[in-house]
Amino acid sequence: MIKRLIPLLLLASVLVLFFLFDLGRHLSFEALAEHRSQLLHWVSAYPVVTPLTYIVVYITVVAFSLPGGLVMTVTGGFLFGAIAGGLYTVIGATVGAVLLFLLAKTSVGDYLLSKAGDGVKKMQAGFADNALSYMFVLRLVPIFPFFLVNLVPAFLGVPLRVYLIATFFGIMPATFVFSLAGSGLGSVLERGEGITMQGVMTPEIIGALFGLALLSLIPVIYKRLRKPADGEVE
């Protein structure tokens, strides 16, 4: 059991060091505004290295559940444009989420599932019946903490293939919306205006994402409402 906990202890140690040295100040809108000229210069001077570096940093942020994902996504749009920035973010976030999923699943996820009671196993069975739809809902609605959505499926026995597909496609709508917002930040920063989380997460954006999440539940609702055909076991 101790061996199983080592990866989680490593993850916790990185989190403690992150907060202890206040590294979060580098993943903030204030840092983006302060260093934007230097960052844009690097993107122009190193067009191959900078996207790769951005993806690696994003993988690290997600894999270690560090705060700052939204700032990173907006920054990606600002540096690389809405389409390229969104694509780099989707790749980095998906790889980081899969690494965290595998870490949680292989460390304690399978063990906890084997020891779970009937209540948890019923929840797992219900989730497994419509895993892809539920995963899309969790990915589309940005009110759920990203790190939590990365971990819970590992404890509910969601297959890696379903997790990967739902993560890659499910985070696309919100990612490209925030990346688009980031691509328009140049004029805002030139005017010396501040960037706030509320300014990015507008009610219209949240409402649109909720609408997409409801659409992803249609297969679940249809399955529950339809009558089973003759001879079909429900």
C-alpha contacts under 8 A as a table, 3 or more apart, distances in Angstrom:
res1	aa1	res2	aa2	distance
1	M	4	R	5.07
1	M	5	L	6.51
2	I	5	L	5.20
2	I	6	I	6.57
3	K	6	I	5.37
3	K	107	S	7.96
4	R	7	P	6.91
4	R	8	L	7.92
4	R	106	T	7.49
4	R	107	S	4.35
4	R	108	V	6.17
5	L	8	L	5.28
5	L	9	L	6.07
5	L	107	S	6.11
5	L	108	V	7.09
6	I	9	L	5.00
6	I	10	L	6.15
7	P	10	L	5.04
7	P	11	L	6.25
7	P	103	L	6.84
7	P	107	S	6.98
8	L	11	L	4.97
8	L	12	A	6.13
8	L	103	L	7.70
8	L	104	A	7.52
8	L	107	S	7.47
9	L	12	A	4.99
9	L	13	S	6.04
10	L	13	S	5.03
10	L	14	V	6.32
11	L	14	V	5.29
11	L	15	L	6.39
11	L	64	F	5.79
12	A	15	L	5.06
12	A	16	V	6.23
13	S	16	V	5.09
13	S	17	L	6.24
14	V	17	L	5.13
14	V	18	F	6.02
14	V	64	F	7.17
15	L	18	F	4.98
15	L	19	F	6.41
15	L	64	F	7.09
15	L	65	S	7.76
15	L	66	L	6.77
16	V	19	F	5.39
16	V	20	L	5.89
17	L	20	L	4.84
17	L	21	F	6.02
18	F	21	F	5.69
18	F	22	D	6.04
18	F	23	L	5.30
18	F	24	G	6.97
18	F	66	L	7.82
19	F	22	D	4.81
19	F	23	L	6.39
19	F	24	G	7.03
20	L	23	L	7.88
22	D	25	R	6.22
23	L	26	H	5.82
23	L	27	L	7.52
24	G	27	L	5.16
24	G	28	S	6.86
24	G	67	P	7.20
24	G	68	G	7.28
25	R	28	S	5.62
25	R	30	E	7.95
25	R	31	A	6.78
26	H	31	A	5.66
27	L	31	A	6.74
27	L	32	L	7.80
27	L	67	P	7.96
27	L	68	G	5.47
27	L	71	V	6.45
27	L	72	M	6.97
28	S	31	A	5.28
28	S	32	L	6.45
28	S	68	G	6.89
28	S	71	V	6.06
29	F	32	L	4.94
29	F	33	A	6.15
29	F	71	V	6.42
29	F	195	I	6.21
29	F	196	T	7.52
30	E	33	A	5.16
30	E	34	E	6.18
30	E	194	G	7.97
30	E	195	I	7.87
31	A	34	E	5.06
31	A	35	H	6.04
32	L	35	H	5.40
32	L	36	R	5.42
32	L	75	T	7.15
33	A	36	R	5.40
33	A	189	L	6.53
34	E	37	S	7.94
35	H	38	Q	5.49
35	H	39	L	6.18
36	R	39	L	5.07
36	R	40	L	6.06
37	S	40	L	5.23
37	S	41	H	6.18
38	Q	41	H	5.03
38	Q	42	W	6.31
39	L	42	W	5.17
39	L	43	V	6.34
39	L	79	L	7.41
40	L	43	V	5.06
40	L	44	S	6.24
40	L	79	L	6.21
41	H	44	S	5.14
41	H	45	A	6.02
42	W	45	A	5.00
42	W	46	Y	5.66
42	W	47	P	7.81
42	W	50	T	6.91
43	V	46	Y	5.38
43	V	47	P	5.36
43	V	50	T	5.67
43	V	51	P	7.82
43	V	79	L	7.01
43	V	80	F	7.73
44	S	47	P	5.82
46	Y	49	V	5.46
46	Y	50	T	5.91
47	P	50	T	5.92
47	P	51	P	7.00
48	V	51	P	5.99
48	V	52	L	6.67
49	V	52	L	5.25
49	V	53	T	6.01
50	T	53	T	4.97
50	T	54	Y	6.03
51	P	54	Y	4.98
51	P	55	I	6.19
51	P	80	F	7.95
51	P	88	Y	7.02
52	L	55	I	5.13
52	L	56	V	6.21
53	T	56	V	5.11
53	T	57	V	6.13
54	Y	57	V	5.18
54	Y	58	Y	6.12
54	Y	76	G	7.66
54	Y	88	Y	7.60
55	I	58	Y	5.02
55	I	59	I	6.12
55	I	88	Y	5.97
55	I	89	T	6.66
55	I	91	I	7.07
55	I	92	G	4.73
56	V	59	I	5.05
56	V	60	T	6.25
56	V	92	G	6.65
57	V	60	T	5.05
57	V	61	V	6.19
57	V	92	G	7.91
58	Y	61	V	5.05
58	Y	62	V	6.23
58	Y	69	G	7.54
58	Y	72	M	7.18
58	Y	89	T	7.03
58	Y	92	G	5.17
58	Y	93	A	6.21
58	Y	96	G	7.30
59	I	62	V	5.32
59	I	63	A	5.84
59	I	92	G	4.76
59	I	93	A	5.83
59	I	94	T	7.86
59	I	95	V	6.14
59	I	96	G	4.18
59	I	97	A	7.74
60	T	63	A	5.15
60	T	64	F	5.98
60	T	96	G	6.51
61	V	64	F	5.56
61	V	65	S	5.84
61	V	66	L	4.92
61	V	67	P	7.25
61	V	68	G	7.50
61	V	69	G	6.99
61	V	96	G	7.54
62	V	65	S	4.81
62	V	66	L	6.31
62	V	69	G	7.31
62	V	93	A	6.16
62	V	96	G	4.95
62	V	97	A	6.01
62	V	100	L	7.67
62	V	147	F	7.17
63	A	66	L	7.88
63	A	96	G	4.44
63	A	97	A	5.91
63	A	98	V	7.99
63	A	99	L	6.04
63	A	100	L	5.01
64	F	100	L	7.37
65	S	147	F	5.46
66	L	69	G	7.67
68	G	71	V	5.22
68	G	72	M	6.15
69	G	72	M	5.01
69	G	73	T	6.20
70	L	73	T	5.04
70	L	74	V	6.24
70	L	178	F	7.70
71	V	74	V	5.24
71	V	75	T	6.01
72	M	75	T	4.96
72	M	76	G	6.09
73	T	76	G	5.07
73	T	77	G	6.54
73	T	85	G	7.53
73	T	86	G	7.21
73	T	89	T	6.17
73	T	175	T	6.71
73	T	178	F	6.43
73	T	179	S	5.83
73	T	182	G	7.67
74	V	77	G	5.22
74	V	78	F	6.29
74	V	178	F	5.53
74	V	179	S	5.02
74	V	180	L	7.76
74	V	181	A	6.62
74	V	182	G	4.29
74	V	183	S	7.60
75	T	78	F	4.92
75	T	79	L	6.09
75	T	179	S	7.53
75	T	182	G	5.98
76	G	79	L	5.25
76	G	80	F	5.82
76	G	81	G	7.20
76	G	82	A	7.87
76	G	85	G	4.50
76	G	86	G	6.86
76	G	88	Y	7.58
76	G	89	T	6.93
76	G	179	S	6.41
76	G	182	G	7.10
77	G	80	F	5.47
77	G	81	G	4.60
77	G	82	A	4.72
77	G	83	I	7.59
77	G	84	A	7.53
77	G	85	G	4.56
77	G	86	G	6.41
77	G	178	F	7.45
77	G	179	S	4.06
77	G	180	L	5.99
77	G	181	A	7.16
77	G	182	G	4.49
77	G	183	S	4.62
78	F	81	G	5.80
78	F	82	A	7.53
78	F	85	G	7.64
78	F	179	S	7.25
78	F	182	G	4.49
78	F	183	S	4.22
78	F	184	G	6.89
78	F	185	L	6.27
78	F	186	G	7.15
79	L	85	G	7.13
79	L	183	S	7.35
80	F	83	I	7.88
80	F	84	A	5.72
80	F	85	G	4.85
80	F	183	S	7.72
81	G	84	A	5.74
81	G	85	G	5.37
81	G	86	G	7.86
81	G	179	S	7.31
81	G	180	L	7.32
81	G	182	G	7.75
81	G	183	S	5.14
82	A	85	G	5.36
82	A	86	G	5.75
82	A	176	F	6.49
82	A	179	S	4.89
82	A	180	L	4.49
82	A	181	A	7.80
82	A	182	G	7.23
82	A	183	S	5.50
83	I	86	G	5.18
83	I	87	L	6.13
83	I	176	F	7.02
83	I	179	S	7.55
83	I	180	L	7.73
84	A	87	L	5.07
84	A	88	Y	6.16
85	G	88	Y	5.22
85	G	89	T	6.14
85	G	179	S	6.25
86	G	89	T	5.05
86	G	90	V	6.15
86	G	172	M	7.72
86	G	175	T	5.81
86	G	176	F	5.00
86	G	179	S	5.41
86	G	180	L	7.97
87	L	90	V	5.14
87	L	91	I	6.29
87	L	176	F	7.94
88	Y	91	I	5.23
88	Y	92	G	6.15
89	T	92	G	5.12
89	T	93	A	5.83
89	T	175	T	7.16
90	V	93	A	5.24
90	V	94	T	5.90
90	V	168	F	6.43
90	V	171	I	6.94
90	V	172	M	6.53
90	V	175	T	6.97
91	I	94	T	5.28
91	I	95	V	6.17
91	I	168	F	7.49
92	G	95	V	5.34
92	G	96	G	6.05
93	A	96	G	5.15
93	A	97	A	5.93
94	T	97	A	5.10
94	T	98	V	6.10
94	T	164	L	7.16
94	T	167	T	6.08
94	T	168	F	5.64
95	V	98	V	5.19
95	V	99	L	6.25
96	G	99	L	5.18
96	G	100	L	6.30
97	A	100	L	5.14
97	A	101	F	6.01
97	A	147	F	7.98
97	A	150	N	5.76
97	A	167	T	7.87
98	V	101	F	4.91
98	V	102	L	6.10
98	V	150	N	7.81
98	V	160	L	7.93
98	V	163	Y	7.78
98	V	164	L	6.77
99	L	102	L	5.22
99	L	103	L	6.12
100	L	103	L	5.00
100	L	104	A	6.12
100	L	150	N	6.80
100	L	151	L	7.16
101	F	104	A	5.25
101	F	105	K	5.97
101	F	150	N	5.95
101	F	151	L	5.90
101	F	153	P	7.67
101	F	154	A	5.68
102	L	105	K	5.03
102	L	106	T	5.89
102	L	154	A	7.46
103	L	106	T	5.50
103	L	107	S	5.87
104	A	107	S	5.31
104	A	108	V	6.04
104	A	109	G	5.58
104	A	151	L	6.53
104	A	154	A	6.16
104	A	155	F	7.61
105	K	108	V	6.05
105	K	109	G	4.09
105	K	110	D	5.76
105	K	154	A	4.93
105	K	155	F	6.59
105	K	157	G	7.97
106	T	109	G	6.13
106	T	110	D	6.40
107	S	110	D	7.51
107	S	111	Y	7.74
108	V	111	Y	5.10
108	V	112	L	5.87
109	G	112	L	5.31
109	G	113	L	6.12
109	G	154	A	5.83
109	G	155	F	4.70
109	G	156	L	7.89
109	G	157	G	7.74
110	D	113	L	5.06
110	D	114	S	6.17
110	D	155	F	7.02
110	D	157	G	7.43
111	Y	114	S	5.21
111	Y	115	K	6.45
112	L	115	K	5.10
112	L	116	A	5.93
112	L	155	F	7.19
113	L	116	A	4.98
113	L	121	K	7.72
113	L	155	F	6.43
113	L	156	L	7.11
113	L	157	G	7.46
116	A	119	G	7.90
116	A	120	V	5.93
116	A	121	K	6.59
117	G	120	V	5.61
117	G	121	K	6.35
118	D	121	K	5.01
118	D	122	K	6.04
119	G	122	K	5.21
119	G	123	M	6.32
120	V	123	M	4.98
120	V	124	Q	6.07
121	K	124	Q	4.84
121	K	125	A	6.09
122	K	125	A	5.04
122	K	126	G	6.17
123	M	126	G	5.15
123	M	127	F	6.09
123	M	156	L	7.86
124	Q	127	F	5.09
124	Q	128	A	5.95
124	Q	156	L	5.14
124	Q	157	G	6.93
125	A	128	A	4.99
125	A	129	D	6.30
126	G	129	D	5.36
126	G	130	N	7.10
127	F	130	N	5.65
127	F	131	A	5.22
127	F	134	Y	7.06
127	F	156	L	7.59
128	A	131	A	4.68
128	A	157	G	7.75
128	A	158	V	6.59
130	N	133	S	5.52
130	N	134	Y	6.20
130	N	220	V	6.46
131	A	134	Y	5.24
131	A	135	M	5.89
131	A	158	V	6.80
131	A	162	V	7.20
132	L	135	M	5.09
132	L	136	F	6.15
132	L	162	V	5.95
132	L	163	Y	7.61
132	L	166	A	6.28
133	S	136	F	5.13
133	S	137	V	6.37
133	S	216	S	5.56
133	S	217	L	5.82
133	S	219	P	7.14
133	S	220	V	6.98
134	Y	137	V	5.09
134	Y	138	L	6.30
134	Y	216	S	7.77
134	Y	217	L	7.16
135	M	138	L	5.10
135	M	139	R	6.14
135	M	163	Y	7.13
135	M	166	A	5.81
135	M	167	T	7.61
135	M	170	G	7.85
136	F	139	R	5.05
136	F	140	L	5.89
136	F	166	A	5.42
136	F	167	T	7.43
136	F	170	G	5.21
136	F	213	A	6.87
136	F	216	S	6.33
137	V	140	L	5.21
137	V	141	V	6.17
137	V	170	G	7.84
137	V	213	A	4.68
137	V	214	L	7.30
137	V	216	S	6.29
137	V	217	L	7.14
138	L	141	V	5.73
138	L	142	P	7.79
138	L	144	F	6.95
138	L	149	V	6.56
138	L	213	A	7.84
139	R	142	P	6.94
139	R	146	F	8.00
139	R	149	V	7.38
139	R	166	A	7.26
139	R	167	T	6.44
139	R	170	G	5.06
139	R	171	I	5.53
140	L	170	G	5.52
140	L	171	I	5.99
140	L	173	P	7.22
140	L	174	A	6.88
140	L	209	L	6.00
140	L	210	F	7.26
140	L	212	L	6.87
140	L	213	A	5.55
141	V	144	F	6.61
141	V	206	I	7.68
141	V	209	L	5.89
141	V	210	F	5.89
141	V	213	A	6.34
142	P	145	P	7.17
142	P	146	F	7.59
142	P	174	A	7.51
142	P	206	I	7.65
142	P	209	L	7.78
144	F	148	L	7.23
144	F	149	V	6.93
145	P	148	L	5.34
145	P	149	V	6.49
146	F	149	V	5.22
146	F	150	N	6.27
147	F	150	N	4.96
147	F	151	L	6.35
148	L	151	L	5.16
148	L	152	V	6.03
149	V	152	V	5.63
149	V	153	P	6.90
150	N	153	P	6.63
150	N	154	A	7.53
151	L	154	A	5.48
151	L	155	F	6.87
152	V	155	F	5.23
152	V	156	L	6.39
153	P	156	L	4.94
153	P	157	G	6.25
153	P	158	V	5.29
153	P	163	Y	7.62
154	A	157	G	5.47
154	A	158	V	6.08
155	F	158	V	7.82
158	V	162	V	6.90
158	V	163	Y	6.59
159	P	162	V	5.45
159	P	163	Y	6.27
160	L	163	Y	4.97
160	L	164	L	5.98
161	R	164	L	5.18
161	R	165	I	6.22
162	V	165	I	5.30
162	V	166	A	6.02
163	Y	166	A	5.32
163	Y	167	T	5.95
164	L	167	T	5.21
164	L	168	F	6.05
165	I	168	F	5.34
165	I	169	F	6.15
165	I	170	G	7.81
166	A	169	F	5.53
166	A	170	G	5.11
166	A	171	I	7.93
167	T	170	G	5.07
167	T	171	I	5.87
168	F	171	I	6.07
168	F	172	M	6.84
169	F	172	M	5.35
170	G	173	P	7.02
171	I	174	A	5.85
171	I	175	T	5.92
172	M	175	T	5.04
172	M	176	F	6.00
173	P	176	F	5.54
173	P	177	V	6.24
173	P	209	L	7.44
174	A	177	V	5.11
174	A	178	F	6.17
174	A	209	L	7.01
175	T	178	F	5.34
175	T	179	S	5.95
176	F	179	S	4.79
176	F	180	L	5.86
177	V	180	L	5.10
177	V	181	A	6.33
177	V	205	I	7.75
178	F	181	A	4.92
178	F	182	G	6.20
178	F	200	V	6.96
179	S	182	G	4.91
179	S	183	S	6.23
180	L	183	S	5.07
180	L	184	G	6.79
181	A	184	G	5.54
181	A	185	L	6.82
181	A	200	V	6.87
182	G	185	L	5.20
183	S	186	G	7.17
184	G	187	S	6.69
184	G	188	V	7.43
185	L	188	V	5.03
185	L	189	L	6.10
186	G	189	L	5.31
186	G	190	E	6.13
187	S	190	E	4.95
187	S	191	R	6.28
188	V	191	R	5.34
188	V	192	G	6.58
188	V	193	E	5.58
188	V	194	G	7.58
189	L	192	G	4.90
189	L	193	E	5.65
189	L	194	G	7.11
190	E	193	E	7.57
195	I	199	G	6.73
195	I	200	V	7.97
196	T	199	G	5.09
196	T	200	V	6.70
197	M	200	V	5.28
197	M	201	M	6.08
198	Q	201	M	5.09
198	Q	202	T	6.20
199	G	202	T	6.05
201	M	205	I	6.39
201	M	206	I	6.65
202	T	205	I	5.34
202	T	206	I	6.39
203	P	206	I	5.09
203	P	207	G	5.90
204	E	207	G	5.08
204	E	208	A	6.17
205	I	208	A	5.19
205	I	209	L	6.32
206	I	209	L	5.17
206	I	210	F	6.20
207	G	210	F	5.10
207	G	211	G	6.28
208	A	211	G	5.04
208	A	212	L	6.48
209	L	212	L	5.07
209	L	213	A	6.21
210	F	213	A	4.95
210	F	214	L	6.24
211	G	214	L	5.17
211	G	215	L	6.38
212	L	215	L	5.04
212	L	216	S	6.44
213	A	216	S	5.18
213	A	217	L	6.71
214	L	217	L	5.19
214	L	218	I	6.97
215	L	218	I	5.46
216	S	219	P	7.00
217	L	220	V	5.29
217	L	221	I	6.30
218	I	221	I	5.10
218	I	222	Y	5.94
219	P	222	Y	5.03
219	P	223	K	6.03
220	V	223	K	5.17
220	V	224	R	6.33
221	I	224	R	5.18
221	I	225	L	6.15
222	Y	225	L	5.20
222	Y	226	R	5.88
223	K	226	R	5.66
228	P	232	E	5.88
228	P	233	V	7.31
228	P	234	E	6.32
229	A	232	E	5.30
